[in-house]
Amino acid sequence: MRNLKVLMTLPLFAMLLLFSSFTPKQAPKDAAIVNYAWYNPAGQFIAWSTLANAEIVSDATTDPTNGTLVAIGYSDGGPTVPPVGAPIYRLYTHP
């Protein structure tokens, strides 16, 4: 009888170890490249782009010293949607 109990508990113990070794599904990590919704100062949507690409295309920088504001980058928004949330980046052109 004792051997029967041992033989019954071994498969149960093995199943417990097998199923406890799995981890729950983890949320995906944030993307390494982030696109921002760029708007002009009047609030009109310009494009989706990364900060680096927006600086190259607009020939602007994030330095506000003696600059003219040309674009504001938000983390959300879009072509038919007004800017959402707080501005993440502001791009300025310099004379």
Steps between C-alpha positions, in 0.01 A plus 500: 500500500784734579657440156169580335479838676857582391424397142188718500672808643800494264297582183307768690823655623648485147191676356519764770863573413426502127216749520659722763803559279299710255481874552192708424490688172699820535406833348708604199780747566483854369624553149857623469399752232215730600295695247341827605204687354640835384280809487573857398446778760146555362409140591495352149638147461827482303618137511592195705875487549783433743678793665817447296313481169291807585816698578658400169192566286411834663861615551402584859634422848359475852701808610253790554768773525419769239296245307160495332264219602419289193378165634372341819527125552234312696495133595150461357277663244475467124376641169139554612565515875611806695819480710462266797678533833792721588754598234805276503728702270501849350706570190640845423666641190780751534590784265 
